[in-house]
Amino acid sequence: MNLKNNNNVFRSGNLGLILLKMRTFIALFIILGFFSLTVDGFLAPTSLIIMIKHISINAFLALGITFVIITAGIDLSIGATLGFCGMVAGYLISHGLVIEPLGIAIFPSVWVVVPVVVIIGGIIGAINGFIITRYKVAPFICTLGTMYIIRGAAMLLSGGETFPGLQGNPELGNTGFDAIGSGYLFGLPIAIWLMFIMAGVIAYIAKKLPFGRHVYAIGDNEKAAELSGIKVNHVKVWVYTIAGICAAIAGIVVTSQLVASHPATGTAFEMNAIAAVVLGGTSLAGGRGTVTGTLIGAFVIGILADGLVMMGVSEFWQMVIKGVVIIIAVIIDQMQNKMQYKAAIGSQKAVC
C-alpha cells in the first residue's frame, strides 16, 4: 500500500484494518514477550539460534507454497516431497547409484546429490502443476493423491527402513552432507543462511519480476489474467515447481541435521507450512500475500511450538493450541477481506 492509500485509511479512521494487516507482527511480539517472562533464558542468543534453526524447516516449505496459495491453490504433498527427497539423498549417499548390468555402484559427491534431489523435488511439483492445469483437477485432490503416492514411494525405496550414518565415506568421496544441517557460516547455522537467501530470492521474484505480478493477477482474477495475455497454466506449473524445489531443500536440510533419512519424515509438515502462510496474511482465496508475512508467520508458529515445549506443555495440548491458531488465522483473514471490500466500496462512493 502506498503513502496516499495509507493516508486515506487513516482519514477514514479504519484502525481495525490496519491492526488486522499487522496481526502477524503483533502476534510475534506478544508470543516473544510471554515466553520471555515465563521461560528462563528464552531470549538467550543460543536459544534463539536453535529456535530459528528449527523454524527454517517450516520456513522453506511455507515460502515455497506462498505462491501456490496466492494463486488460490493448495499443495498437500510438500511434506511427503520433503520425506521422499530426503530418502533419495540418503539412498545416493549410503547405497550409491547401482548399475546392475556392470555390477558397479557409483557414489556421487554431495555437490551432485544436492542438485539431483532439488531437481527431483521440482519435477514432483511440476507433475502436480501439470495435472492440475491439464486435467482441471482440484489442487486439494491432486496434491492429496500425490502425497500418498510420494509417501509410498519413499517407503518402497527403503522397504520402510531408515538410511542411517549419512556422513559419507572419505574413500568414496561423498562426505560433507552433514555439514549442510550442522555446519556454521559466520557464526550462524547454514540452514538459517539458506532460509534468508530463499526468502530474498522469492521476495525478489514476487516484487521485481513479471512472473510475480502474474501470480498475483491469477489469484485475484484468473479469467481476467488469461484475457490479458498471461499464460495462466504455464505460471501455475511453475508455481507448483517452486513449491517442490523448496520442499526438496527442506528435505536435504532435515536429513542432514539428522544424519539419517526415514520415509515418514515430514509427516503433517504441510499443515504447519499452510498455517504459517495464512497467519502471515496470505489469503486462501488468492490474490493477496507477502513473503515477509509468510516468514513472520513461520516464526510465530515455530516460536510458539518451541516455547510450549520449553514450558513443558503436553504434546496433545500443543496440537490443540496449534489448531486453534489456524482457525483464528482463517477467521481473521475473512474479516480482513470483508473490511477491505467495505473500504474499497467506501472509497468509490467518496470519489463519486
MARMARNU-238775 format. One record per residue (C-alpha): residue number from 1; residue in three letters; x, y, z. Coordinates in steps of 0.2 Angstrom, whole numbers. Layout:
# residues N
i,aa,xx,yy,zz
NUM,ALA,X,Y,Z
...
This chain:
# residues 352
i,aa,xx,yy,zz
1,MET,0,0,0
2,ASN,7,17,-5
3,LEU,8,33,6
4,LYS,-8,40,-2
5,ASN,-18,24,2
6,ASN,-11,24,20
7,ASN,-17,42,22
8,ASN,-34,38,16
9,VAL,-35,23,28
10,PHE,-30,35,42
11,ARG,-43,48,37
12,SER,-57,35,36
13,GLY,-52,30,54
14,ASN,-51,12,49
15,LEU,-39,7,63
16,GLY,-46,-10,63
17,LEU,-40,-14,46
18,ILE,-23,-8,50
19,LEU,-22,-19,65
20,LEU,-28,-34,55
21,LYS,-14,-31,42
22,MET,-1,-30,56
23,ARG,-8,-45,65
24,THR,7,-56,62
25,PHE,19,-44,69
26,ILE,8,-41,84
27,ALA,6,-60,87
28,LEU,25,-62,86
29,PHE,29,-48,99
30,ILE,15,-55,111
31,ILE,22,-73,110
32,LEU,40,-67,112
33,GLY,35,-56,127
34,PHE,25,-70,135
35,PHE,38,-83,134
36,SER,52,-72,139
37,LEU,43,-69,155
38,THR,38,-87,158
39,VAL,54,-96,152
40,ASP,71,-93,159
41,GLY,84,-89,146
42,PHE,71,-90,132
43,LEU,79,-75,123
44,ALA,97,-80,126
45,PRO,107,-80,110
46,THR,110,-99,110
47,SER,91,-102,112
48,LEU,86,-90,99
49,ILE,98,-98,86
50,ILE,92,-115,90
51,MET,74,-109,88
52,ILE,77,-101,71
53,LYS,86,-116,65
54,HIS,70,-126,69
55,ILE,60,-113,61
56,SER,70,-113,45
57,ILE,62,-130,40
58,ASN,44,-124,41
59,ALA,50,-108,33
60,PHE,57,-117,17
61,LEU,40,-126,15
62,ALA,30,-110,19
63,LEU,40,-99,7
64,GLY,38,-112,-7
65,ILE,19,-113,-6
66,THR,16,-94,-4
67,PHE,14,-93,-22
68,VAL,3,-108,-23
69,ILE,-9,-101,-11
70,ILE,-8,-83,-19
71,THR,-15,-92,-35
72,ALA,-29,-99,-24
73,GLY,-21,-116,-24
74,ILE,-15,-128,-11
75,ASP,-1,-141,-10
76,LEU,-3,-155,2
77,SER,11,-165,-5
78,ILE,26,-154,1
79,GLY,28,-164,17
80,ALA,29,-180,8
81,THR,40,-172,-5
82,LEU,52,-167,9
83,GLY,52,-185,16
84,PHE,55,-193,-2
85,CYS,69,-181,-7
86,GLY,77,-185,10
87,MET,76,-203,6
88,VAL,84,-201,-11
89,ALA,98,-191,-4
90,GLY,100,-205,9
91,TYR,100,-218,-4
92,LEU,113,-210,-15
93,ILE,125,-207,-1
94,SER,123,-224,8
95,HIS,120,-236,-7
96,GLY,125,-225,-22
97,LEU,119,-227,-40
98,VAL,119,-245,-44
99,ILE,122,-250,-62
100,GLU,117,-269,-61
101,PRO,122,-274,-79
102,LEU,140,-268,-75
103,GLY,140,-274,-57
104,ILE,146,-257,-50
105,ALA,139,-243,-39
106,ILE,143,-225,-42
107,PHE,144,-214,-26
108,PRO,141,-196,-31
109,SER,148,-182,-21
110,VAL,137,-170,-11
111,TRP,139,-157,-25
112,VAL,130,-169,-36
113,VAL,117,-176,-23
114,VAL,110,-160,-19
115,PRO,106,-153,-36
116,VAL,99,-170,-41
117,VAL,87,-170,-26
118,VAL,82,-152,-29
119,ILE,78,-157,-47
120,ILE,68,-172,-41
121,GLY,58,-160,-30
122,GLY,55,-148,-44
123,ILE,49,-162,-55
124,ILE,37,-168,-42
125,GLY,30,-150,-41
126,ALA,29,-149,-60
127,ILE,19,-165,-61
128,ASN,7,-158,-48
129,GLY,5,-142,-59
130,PHE,3,-151,-75
131,ILE,-11,-162,-68
132,ILE,-20,-148,-60
133,THR,-19,-137,-76
134,ARG,-20,-150,-90
135,TYR,-34,-161,-82
136,LYS,-43,-147,-72
137,VAL,-41,-157,-56
138,ALA,-44,-148,-40
139,PRO,-27,-144,-31
140,PHE,-33,-151,-15
141,ILE,-37,-168,-23
142,CYS,-22,-169,-34
143,THR,-9,-165,-21
144,LEU,-18,-176,-8
145,GLY,-16,-190,-21
146,THR,2,-186,-25
147,MET,5,-185,-6
148,TYR,0,-204,-4
149,ILE,10,-209,-20
150,ILE,26,-200,-14
151,ARG,25,-206,3
152,GLY,23,-224,-3
153,ALA,37,-222,-15
154,ALA,48,-216,0
155,MET,43,-232,9
156,LEU,47,-243,-6
157,LEU,64,-235,-8
158,SER,70,-242,8
159,GLY,57,-255,12
160,GLY,51,-244,26
161,GLU,68,-244,34
162,THR,80,-229,39
163,PHE,96,-225,30
164,PRO,107,-221,44
165,GLY,125,-214,45
166,LEU,125,-201,31
167,GLN,141,-193,35
168,GLY,148,-202,19
169,ASN,164,-211,17
170,PRO,181,-202,13
171,GLU,186,-216,2
172,LEU,171,-214,-9
173,GLY,172,-195,-9
174,ASN,154,-192,-3
175,THR,157,-184,13
176,GLY,151,-167,19
177,PHE,132,-170,18
178,ASP,130,-167,37
179,ALA,138,-150,36
180,ILE,123,-143,27
181,GLY,112,-146,43
182,SER,125,-144,57
183,GLY,138,-133,49
184,TYR,140,-114,53
185,LEU,145,-99,42
186,PHE,149,-83,50
187,GLY,143,-88,67
188,LEU,126,-94,61
189,PRO,120,-111,55
190,ILE,120,-114,37
191,ALA,101,-118,37
192,ILE,97,-101,43
193,TRP,108,-93,29
194,LEU,98,-104,17
195,MET,82,-98,24
196,PHE,86,-80,22
197,ILE,93,-82,5
198,MET,77,-92,-1
199,ALA,66,-78,7
200,GLY,76,-65,-3
201,VAL,75,-74,-19
202,ILE,56,-77,-18
203,ALA,53,-59,-12
204,TYR,63,-53,-27
205,ILE,53,-64,-39
206,ALA,37,-58,-31
207,LYS,41,-39,-32
208,LYS,53,-37,-46
209,LEU,49,-50,-60
210,PRO,34,-51,-71
211,PHE,31,-69,-65
212,GLY,27,-62,-48
213,ARG,15,-50,-54
214,HIS,7,-64,-65
215,VAL,5,-74,-49
216,TYR,-5,-61,-40
217,ALA,-15,-57,-56
218,ILE,-20,-75,-57
219,GLY,-25,-76,-39
220,ASP,-35,-60,-40
221,ASN,-45,-65,-55
222,GLU,-39,-80,-66
223,LYS,-51,-76,-80
224,ALA,-46,-58,-82
225,ALA,-27,-63,-81
226,GLU,-30,-75,-95
227,LEU,-39,-62,-106
228,SER,-25,-50,-103
229,GLY,-12,-62,-111
230,ILE,-5,-71,-96
231,LYS,-1,-89,-98
232,VAL,-10,-95,-83
233,ASN,-7,-114,-85
234,HIS,12,-110,-88
235,VAL,13,-99,-72
236,LYS,3,-112,-62
237,VAL,15,-126,-67
238,TRP,30,-115,-61
239,VAL,21,-111,-45
240,TYR,20,-129,-40
241,THR,38,-132,-47
242,ILE,44,-119,-35
243,ALA,35,-127,-20
244,GLY,43,-144,-25
245,ILE,60,-136,-25
246,CYS,58,-128,-8
247,ALA,52,-145,-1
248,ALA,67,-154,-8
249,ILE,78,-141,0
250,ALA,69,-143,17
251,GLY,71,-162,15
252,ILE,90,-160,12
253,VAL,92,-149,27
254,VAL,82,-161,39
255,THR,91,-176,33
256,SER,107,-168,35
257,GLN,103,-162,53
258,LEU,98,-180,57
259,VAL,112,-188,48
260,ALA,99,-201,43
261,SER,83,-202,32
262,HIS,67,-210,36
263,PRO,52,-212,24
264,ALA,40,-205,37
265,THR,50,-188,39
266,GLY,39,-173,35
267,THR,23,-181,40
268,ALA,10,-167,43
269,PHE,23,-153,40
270,GLU,12,-146,26
271,MET,0,-141,40
272,ASN,12,-131,49
273,ALA,18,-123,32
274,ILE,0,-118,27
275,ALA,-3,-111,45
276,ALA,12,-100,43
277,VAL,7,-94,26
278,VAL,-11,-90,32
279,LEU,-6,-82,48
280,GLY,6,-72,38
281,GLY,-8,-63,29
282,THR,-9,-73,13
283,SER,-27,-76,8
284,LEU,-34,-93,5
285,ALA,-45,-85,-8
286,GLY,-29,-80,-18
287,GLY,-23,-63,-24
288,ARG,-15,-57,-8
289,GLY,0,-61,2
290,THR,18,-57,5
291,VAL,35,-66,8
292,THR,39,-56,23
293,GLY,22,-60,31
294,THR,25,-79,27
295,LEU,42,-78,35
296,ILE,35,-69,51
297,GLY,21,-82,51
298,ALA,34,-96,51
299,PHE,42,-88,66
300,VAL,26,-86,75
301,ILE,22,-105,73
302,GLY,40,-110,77
303,ILE,42,-100,92
304,LEU,25,-105,99
305,ALA,29,-123,97
306,ASP,47,-122,105
307,GLY,40,-111,119
308,LEU,27,-123,123
309,VAL,40,-137,123
310,MET,51,-127,135
311,MET,36,-124,146
312,GLY,33,-142,147
313,VAL,16,-142,139
314,SER,9,-158,134
315,GLU,11,-163,115
316,PHE,-8,-166,115
317,TRP,-11,-148,121
318,GLN,1,-142,108
319,MET,-9,-149,94
320,VAL,-25,-141,101
321,ILE,-17,-124,103
322,LYS,-10,-125,85
323,GLY,-27,-130,78
324,VAL,-35,-115,87
325,VAL,-21,-104,80
326,ILE,-25,-110,62
327,ILE,-44,-107,64
328,ILE,-41,-90,71
329,ALA,-30,-85,57
330,VAL,-43,-90,44
331,ILE,-57,-81,53
332,ILE,-46,-65,54
333,ASP,-42,-67,35
334,GLN,-60,-67,32
335,MET,-63,-52,42
336,GLN,-49,-43,33
337,ASN,-57,-47,16
338,LYS,-73,-40,22
339,MET,-66,-24,29
340,GLN,-55,-21,13
341,TYR,-71,-24,2
342,LYS,-81,-11,13
343,ALA,-66,1,12
344,ALA,-65,-1,-7
345,ILE,-84,2,-8
346,GLY,-82,17,3
347,SER,-68,25,-7
348,GLN,-78,23,-23
349,LYS,-93,32,-16
350,ALA,-82,46,-10
351,VAL,-75,48,-27
352,CYS,-92,48,-35
